[in-house]
Amino acid sequence: MSLKTKKSFVPVLCGVIGFFILHSAETHHSIAAQFDMTKEIAIEGLILEMEWRNPHAWLQIEANNEDGQPEIWQIEFGSANSLYRRGWRRDDLPVGAKVSVNGLPARDGSRVVGAEDVTLPDGRTLFAGTGPEN
């Protein structure tokens, strides 16, 4: 490769790398944009499903509202990989288990929570690592 070819290749390579960096930053949302960072919410309910996905894992629980009526709540975590590194295991969250979740409520009032931690029936607490202190 000649020096002239190398000089023209460098700006193209930098442009391609820059595109991918900006694109990935643009596609991921901020926690503060979706969740109210000034409030916390605690929910207790039964596990309906745990989705171990990337870029976000999701826990779905059924909890009773103030009137005793069941409601479905969606609990958002970081990636499945990050949960696994924090000690989470699939066997810890079986369908039907009663759990307590602490987290940040959705800004739009929907039944979505940005999880901070989950307390299991045996008393262990699993930390999500996505809250403002983490």
Residue pairs with C-beta under 8 A, 6 or more apart in sequence:
1 9
28 55
31 37
31 104
31 114
31 130
31 132
33 107
34 106
34 107
34 112
34 114
35 103
35 104
35 105
35 106
35 107
35 113
35 114
36 104
36 105
36 106
36 107
37 104
37 132
39 104
39 105
40 102
40 103
40 104
40 105
40 116
41 102
41 103
41 104
41 105
41 113
42 100
42 101
42 102
43 61
43 63
43 73
43 75
43 100
43 101
43 113
44 63
44 98
44 99
44 100
44 101
45 61
45 62
45 63
45 64
45 73
45 98
45 99
45 101
46 61
46 62
46 63
46 96
46 97
46 98
46 99
47 59
47 60
47 61
47 93
47 94
47 95
47 96
47 97
47 98
47 99
48 60
48 61
48 62
48 72
48 95
49 58
49 59
49 60
49 95
50 57
50 58
50 59
50 60
50 90
50 93
51 57
51 58
51 59
51 60
52 80
52 83
52 90
53 79
53 80
54 79
54 80
54 81
55 78
55 79
56 76
56 77
56 78
56 79
57 76
57 77
57 78
57 79
57 80
57 83
58 74
58 75
58 76
58 77
59 74
59 75
59 77
59 93
59 99
59 101
59 115
59 118
60 72
60 73
60 74
60 75
61 72
61 73
61 75
61 99
61 101
62 70
62 71
62 72
62 73
63 70
63 71
63 73
64 70
64 71
65 71
71 111
72 111
73 101
73 111
73 112
73 113
74 111
74 112
74 113
75 101
75 103
75 112
75 113
75 115
75 118
76 112
76 113
76 114
76 115
76 130
77 83
77 115
77 128
77 130
78 128
78 129
78 130
82 129
83 126
83 128
83 129
86 126
86 127
86 128
86 129
87 126
88 126
92 120
92 124
92 126
93 99
93 118
93 120
97 120
97 121
98 121
99 118
99 119
99 120
99 121
100 118
100 119
101 113
101 115
101 117
101 118
101 119
102 115
102 116
102 117
102 118
102 119
103 113
103 114
103 115
103 116
103 117
103 128
103 131
104 113
104 114
104 116
104 131
104 132
105 112
105 113
106 112
106 113
106 114
114 130
114 131
115 128
115 130
115 131
116 127
116 128
116 130
116 131
117 125
117 126
117 127
117 128
118 125
118 126
118 128
119 125
119 126
120 126
127 134
128 134
